[in-house]
């Protein structure tokens, strides 16, 4: 059992760097997406069929600006990182430049995500 | 050291799911890109805000664009065509996601009796979510 091995604070010193951060974020964002999609499907079902208050309120939260900013981050990151994994798996020679490719991925992600969130917030602020 | 035994070489369940994860991931990206392009073609640039366009891109459900300046969503947005697209997206997304949860869980559970338990439970959750989602899509 892997969990019986005590890693403690030594785990923090693991020098995985950018690719390891991408790996953890890929897992965390994947789990967040499946929790979100699962509860959203159930909330929509009960909102549609029984007009339940819990379902309706959950969907109001899911449609809010803050939640959209979060969902946009996790889906965008998961998709972009998945695309990087796909490309590196298809052309394994590129694995040599794994760290550079991870940086390139952030170079694409930050402007696309940042610009969209900027427009979202600007629109919400101007329309009240 | 490691709790997970290395998958056998050649044709196996793990290999199939490895391939499926990549194919379904690419299919989801393509389906979403197509949904976004179609939204722009139907006039999303002037009729929706960015958040609404994002909701439509991730899942082309007419309820996602109902709070916008689109004059009539029954023209183009709420059609049987998009219902088929939604069922495709939900099938790929649910299978991709539940398989991902299986991989994460088996990283921590290892070769114990918990493994068949989690596999069975996740299979039932997958079927349940798929049936409920298809019902919601066809009823909306």
Interface residues (C-beta under 8 A of the other chain):
Chain A: X1 X2 X3 X5 X27 X30 X31 X33 X34 X37 X38 X41 X42 X44 X45 X48 X49 X63 X65 X68 X71 X72 X75 X79 X82 X83 X85 X86 X89 X116 X119 X120 X123
Chain B: X1 X2 X3 X22 X25 X26 X28 X29 X32 X49 X50 X51 X54 X55 X58 X63 X67 X93 X94 X97 X98 X100 X101 X104 X107 X108 X110 X112 X125 X129 X132 X133 X135 X136 X139 X140
